[in-house]
Amino acid sequence: MVDRRNWLFGALALAGGVLGGALATEFAPGVALAAKGTHSVRAQQFVLLDSKGSQRGVMEVAPRGMAFLAMMDEHGRDRAEMRVTEDGSAALVFYDQSGTHRVVVGETPGGRNGVAVYSGGGRQIALLSVADNNESSLTLYDPTTGKARAGLGVAEDGQPALVLFDQNGKDRAELHVGKRGKPGLALADESGKSIAGMPSEASSGQ
């Protein structure tokens, strides 16, 4: 009936689960090289204090092997963290005044990296992601349910697509452009069955 390109967005919409809460990020790994020729201090934890004796920063290695640097505001609230887990995942996390994470920038050992933005309630509402094979996507989520509602992406071979999801996170409409520059539009019902599209299957030759 319809050449419905059920694109890569099934995976792209789920990318938030991979990068979301544990989204990891990689940053300048060569900082420690400046220590050459100097004395070193070794410890499992360093605490940074301000002039009033209040804790403003902590650098330590947690029992499970995660190394992190945390920075607090003048009220002792955690506002930013840099983390590297034992498996090599790395993340830079920013918190609001209530302690809720709002922005996470990260990279995982599997090669997927991105930026996730969260609501005041801690629910992910946007994700910009790039996979190891250079597929890229921008996924927007319902701030109430957390389900994907819109996705824009470019596949490894350069084909772009725009996908809209219903309130249950089901793919309902897709607009794409094939390798040869031919556009296509596909509509689906709540069960995922194609109900309309352009061009038809007989005339499509992406």
Secondary structure by P-SEA (a helix, b strand, c coil): cccccccaaaaaaacccccccccccccccccccccccbbbbbccbbbbbccccccccccccccccccbbbbbcccccccbbbbcccccccbbbbbccccccccccccccccccbbbbbcccccccccccccccccccccccccccccccbbbbcccccccbbbbbcccccccbbbbcccccbbbbbbbcccccccccccccccccc
